[in-house]
Each structure stands twice: as C-alpha cells, then as structure tokens.
Amino acid sequence: MKTNRAGWDAFSTAYEQQHGAQLDAGPMAWGVWSIPESRLHVLGEIAGLHVLELGCGAARWATALAREGALPIGLDLSGRQLEAARRTSAGDVVDVPLLQASAEALPLADGCFDLVFCDHGATTFTDPYRTVPEAVRALKPGGLLVFNMSSPLHDLCYDIATESVTSSLQRTYSEIRKQSWDDEVTFQLPYGEWIRLFRQNGLEVEDLIELAPEEGATTTYDDYVPLGWARRWPAENIWKARKTG
C-alpha cells in the first residue's frame, strides 16, 4: 500500500500530462483504447444508483456518471490523484464527493452501493483477496461489482526489459499474482482463481468482457501497444459480477 501511494503521488502530474487529453476525450470509455460505454453497454441504466469508484484518479468516470444522474463517490489512495480530481472537476455542473482511502479497507458502512466499479483502478493495485470482500460488503444485495484491468494474457506476455507486450510468454501463470516494480505493486489472478474468489464472497459472474480495440484506434498507454497485438489477443478484460441474496 505504501509503495503504491508513494508511487502515484510522485507520478500523478506526469500521468495527467501523458494521458489527460485521451481521458478527457472519452470520460465514459473503457480501458487504454477508450472503448465507449455506449458500445459495450457494461453498466446499463445508472441514473439514481449509488456508485463507488475504486481508484478514481482524476474522477473522470465518476463525474461523467454523475452527469447521467448517478450518485457517485470517488475513492483513491493517492492524495495527489484526488488533487487532480478537484482540478479537473472545478466548475463542473456536478459535485462528486472524494475520499482518500484504500480499497482494501473501505471506511464505509455495509450495503451502501448499487454499483462498485473501476477502470484500471484499485483492483490492479490492491490484493484481490482483501478488495473483493470489501467491495461485496459495501454492495447492497443484488448490487454489481464491475472492474476492468489488464488480462492475464497481457501480463504473461509483457516483457519487462523492453517495456512492451510480446507474442510469447514471458513468465509463468503463478508469477502474475503479485508483481513488484520500483514504484508500484500490481496484482492479478488466473481466471479460475478469480471465479472461485467471487463465489466465495457471494458473487455470481454475469460476464467477462474481453476488450478489442477498433481498427485505427490509438492510445497513450505505451505498454499496451502495438494495436495489432490487442486486436489479436485480449489485452484487457472487464469482470461483471452480482452480489446474491
């Protein structure tokens, strides 16, 4: 947690400079290739829903959902990221509450939210065995957990030396569970382990959406290029699971 907080505090300004224009162009768009929600229809009707965004960064998603009538809260571990959220939302017609906390220990009551979600947010940078139970606790019965992150296939094929994704496996399946870098720690699970974790916490999987960018798509996220790779194999996937009972 400390590594990721310090890393994002240090990287926040550079991140906005590198990716801000792409993120501003499509605030309700999924992943590094900015695939519109209007094309994927992941969330459905969100007006009136109480929503928690985990690892909200500059809170573009949360702000866009608020414009559509949702009642979101943006949560992030990094204070600098929340400063970016306040800057990008200054003067907006909606006001999104922001909360600095870890997704592994939500300072929120049980059963508050209809939707808990993120797009390459906290689920990438937190232990899923802590974050998934916390998300489920915060959900109302029948509520939805949705998150997008890199696919196991992307993580298996990512070459650390060249900082690019390759067409060959670079590590074993077990090695993707926790990867430590100089300024961040990332987490991933094999597909079967994700499903078992969901079921253990009272979630029913409704969908696994493996993202494919359109021909000619561009991205500022260099570790997901070339485009041809992401069109041949899914580099990102969206898990969608509903709390039972």
HELIX and SHEET records of a PDB file:
HELIX    1   1 LYS A    2  ALA A   25  1                                  24    
HELIX    2   2 GLU A   37  LEU A   40  1                                   4    
HELIX    3   3 ARG A   60  ARG A   67  1                                   8    
HELIX    4   4 GLY A   79  SER A   89  1                                  11    
HELIX    5   5 ALA A  122  PHE A  125  1                                   4    
HELIX    6   6 PRO A  128  ALA A  138  1                                  11    
HELIX    7   7 PRO A  152  CYS A  157  1                                   6    
HELIX    8   8 TYR A  173  ILE A  176  5                                   4    
HELIX    9   9 TYR A  191  GLN A  200  1                                  10    
HELIX   10  10 ASP A  222  TYR A  224  5                                   3    
HELIX   11  11 LEU A  227  ARG A  232  1                                   6    
SHEET    1   A 2 ALA A  29  TRP A  30  0                                        
SHEET    2   A 2 ILE A  35  PRO A  36 -1                                        
SHEET    1   B 7 LEU A  98  GLN A 100  0                                        
SHEET    2   B 7 LEU A  71  ASP A  76  1                                        
SHEET    3   B 7 HIS A  50  LEU A  54  1                                        
SHEET    4   B 7 PHE A 113  ASP A 119  1                                        
SHEET    5   B 7 LEU A 139  SER A 150  1                                        
SHEET    6   B 7 GLU A 236  LYS A 243 -1                                        
SHEET    7   B 7 LEU A 203  GLU A 210 -1                                        
SHEET    1   C 2 TYR A 158  ASP A 159  0                                        
SHEET    2   C 2 SER A 164  VAL A 165 -1                                        
SHEET    1   D 2 LYS A 178  SER A 180  0                                        
SHEET    2   D 2 VAL A 185  PHE A 187 -1                                        
END                                                                             
